[in-house]
Amino acid sequence: MHDGDTYKVLFHGKLLNVRLKNIDAPELGQSFGFVARDSVALLLLNQTVQLDSFGIDMYGRTMGSIRIHGMALDSLMISKGWAWFYVAYSRDELLPTYEAAARDKGLGLWQCAKPIPPWVYRKLDKRNKRLYDNCRN
């Protein structure tokens, strides 16, 4: 497992790098980055999952949707406050509702006063990453 939204999945004897579509989890350098990664790692460890593939991204990763015990992993992550709805790349209609509920309850990354979405964080230089990430878990 690389981070909270990118996983290695054994599929027909081949190890695939899978990037979960619909969400963007905090980067490992961000608040809740390790929490998201480690929480999902525990959830997926030695489990059989259902993978639906939606093609390959520009980094060679399989874009996919993962279900574990019948639950969509993207929905679970957002509802626990472990990820953002990736509005630029998803048209899912339920995920914004789950994100709003997690935000209202102050779950996960929503414990921070002003969490910075990963798509913004990745564009910041090192100095600004330290300045703007003011919530340490």
Secondary structure, DSSP 8 states (H G I E B T S, - for coil): --BTTEEEEEETTEEEEEEETTEE---TTSTTHHHHHHHHHHHHTT---EEEEEEE-TTS-EEEEEEETTEEHHHHHHHTTSSEE-TTT---SSHHHHHHHHHHHT-GGGGSSS---HHHHTTS-HHHHHHH-----
